[in-house]
């Protein structure tokens, strides 16, 4: 699977939609593969965190699998502060 197909399989929105759906704010932190930003959903005014990766990082099969697992786990969490 190429990088573009991997991105589409992970994200629930197109990358170009992020600016339309969220108002990006400050950087919350960064690591070896990603940077996390605070943002506000424009429709609901809800605060969210957006993790931004360099697409080339998804070329690594192990990193791709770890990220896919992280997303699956996060989608299952139900808490008012998440």
C-alpha positions in Angstrom: 0.0 0.0 0.0 1.4 3.4 -0.9 1.6 6.3 1.5 -1.5 8.1 0.1 -3.6 5.0 0.5 -2.2 4.5 4.1 -3.2 8.1 5.0 -6.7 7.6 3.6 -7.1 4.3 5.6 -6.2 6.1 8.9 -7.9 9.5 8.7 -11.6 10.1 9.0 -11.2 13.3 7.1 -9.2 14.4 4.1 -6.0 16.4 5.0 -7.4 19.3 3.1 -10.5 19.3 5.3 -8.6 20.0 8.5 -8.4 23.7 8.0 -12.1 23.9 7.2 -13.2 21.8 10.2 -10.8 23.0 12.9 -9.1 26.3 14.0 -5.5 25.3 14.7 -4.1 26.8 17.9 -0.9 26.2 19.8 1.6 23.4 19.6 1.1 21.1 22.6 4.2 18.9 22.0 6.3 17.0 19.5 8.2 13.8 19.3 10.3 11.8 16.8 7.4 11.1 14.4 4.7 13.7 15.1 3.6 17.1 16.5 0.4 17.5 18.4 -1.6 20.8 18.2 -4.5 22.1 20.2 -7.4 23.1 17.9 -11.1 24.0 18.2 -13.8 22.3 16.1 -15.5 25.1 14.2 -19.0 23.7 14.3 -19.1 22.6 18.0 -16.4 24.9 19.5 -15.1 21.8 21.2 -11.3 21.7 22.0 -9.5 18.8 20.3 -5.9 17.7 19.8 -4.7 17.0 16.3 -1.7 14.8 15.7 0.3 15.7 12.6 2.7 13.3 11.1 5.1 13.7 8.2 3.6 11.4 5.5 7.0 9.8 4.9 6.8 8.3 8.4 4.0 6.1 7.1 6.4 4.3 4.7 7.7 2.4 7.8 5.4 -0.7 8.2 6.0 -0.9 12.0 5.2 2.7 12.5 2.1 2.5 10.3 0.9 -0.6 12.3 1.5 1.2 15.6 -0.3 4.3 14.5 -3.3 2.2 13.2 -3.5 0.5 16.6 -3.3 3.8 18.5 -6.2 5.2 16.4 -8.3 2.1 17.0 -7.7 2.4 20.8 -8.4 6.1 20.9 -11.7 5.6 19.0 -12.9 3.3 21.7 -12.3 5.7 24.6 -15.4 7.3 26.0 -14.7 10.1 28.5 -15.9 13.7 28.7 -12.3 15.0 28.7 -11.1 13.0 25.7 
